[in-house]
Amino acid sequence: MTASAWVIRWAHLVPPGGTVLDVACGGGRHAQWFAQRGYEVTGIDRDTARAQQAVPEARYVCADIEAHTWPLVSEDQPLSFDAVVVTNYLWRPLMPTLLGSLAEGGVLLYETFTVGNESVGKPSRPDFLLQPGELLHHCQGLHVVAYENGYLDHPPRFVQRIAAVRPRGPGATPLNPKRYSL
C-alpha cells in the first residue's frame, strides 16, 4: 500500500502536524502515509473498513459523498483542513466543497485520470475523466505550485495532477517561497 508519488513529492507543503483530509480514502494508503508522519488524518469514503483496519489512529467518516450532503460541516460550513488529498477519484459536484475545505494556507493535492485514459484502460467513461486543464480551472484563486497533465508508463495511464495552496487572508503572513521550491 504505497502512497502516490505525487502526494509524497508535494507533502512538504503541508504544515508539520497539520490536519489532512483523505477523500475517497479506499484502503487508507494516504491516511497511513500522513499518520505515520504525525499528521491528524480524517479519511472519508463510502466504505472505510479497510482503511480503519490499516490505519486505526486516523478518524474516519463513512458516507456516500456522491448521494448525500457533505458530512464534515460546522455551522453549515465545511470543516477546514491543512491539506485535502484526492487520488483516483472524480466527482465534479464535490469540487467546490473540497476547495472550501482548505484552511488558509491549506494545500490541495489532487491526482486523477484524464481524457486519453480510455485508450489504455479504466476508467474510460467521460464522467470519470478530467478534461485538459480542468484542475487548473477549478483551482483558479489558489496558488498553483505544480501541475501536470499527460501519460505515465507504470502502470499505463493518463493523469492530471495539481498541488495548489489556498492564499492566506489579508494581513496574514505571506506564503513562504522556500516552502514551494522543488
Secondary structure, DSSP 8 states (H G I E B T S, - for coil): ----HHHHHHGGGS-TT-EEEEET-TT-HHHHHHHTTT-EEEEEES--HHHHHH-TTSEEEE--TTTS--S-EETTEE--EEEEEEES---GGGHHHHHHTEEEEEEEEEEEEBTTGGGTSS--SGGGSB-TTHHHHHTTTSEEEEEEEEEETTTTEEEEEEEEE----TTS----GGGG--
